[in-house]
Amino acid sequence: MLTDVIVVCPNCQDQKPITNLLTAQSNQNIIYKCVECEYEQKNIKTKKG
């Protein structure tokens, strides 16, 4: 049984499933955007990036 990963916004502390919160970039980093407060963090490094 798979469950969604819950992400906590560092700005407003809102908790949402990871679905639709992350955007992949061409350099294999990701962008996080909170749907509640519009906080955005860019160029988050991944293990591949």
N, C-alpha and C positions, 0 to 999 in steps of 0.2 A: 504494500500500500504506500503510495507516494503522497507526501504532504507538501504544501507550498512553504517555501522559506519566507519568514517574516523579516522585513527590513524596518529598522527604526531610523527616522529622519534625525540627523544630528542637530537640526535647527529647531523644529517644533515638537519632536519626540513622537510624532504620529507613527503608527505601526500599520503597515500594509504588506500584502503578499508581494513577492519580488516581481511577479508578472506585470509587464508594461511600465516598470519603473526605471529600467536600464535600457540604454541605447548603445549598440556596438559601434565603434569607430573603425576606420580602415587600418589604423595602426595597432589594432587588437586591444586597445584600451576601451573603457566604457564611460558613459555619462549617466549619472544618477540625477533624477529630477523628482522632487516631492510633489504629488498632486494636490496636497492641501495648502502648503505655504509657498510653493513655487521655488523653494531652495534648489539650487543646482550645483553639482560638483562634477567637474570635467576631468578628463585624463586620468581616471582611476586605473592604475596598472593591474593587469591580470598576470597569471603565470605564463601566458603565451606572449605577453607584450613587453 
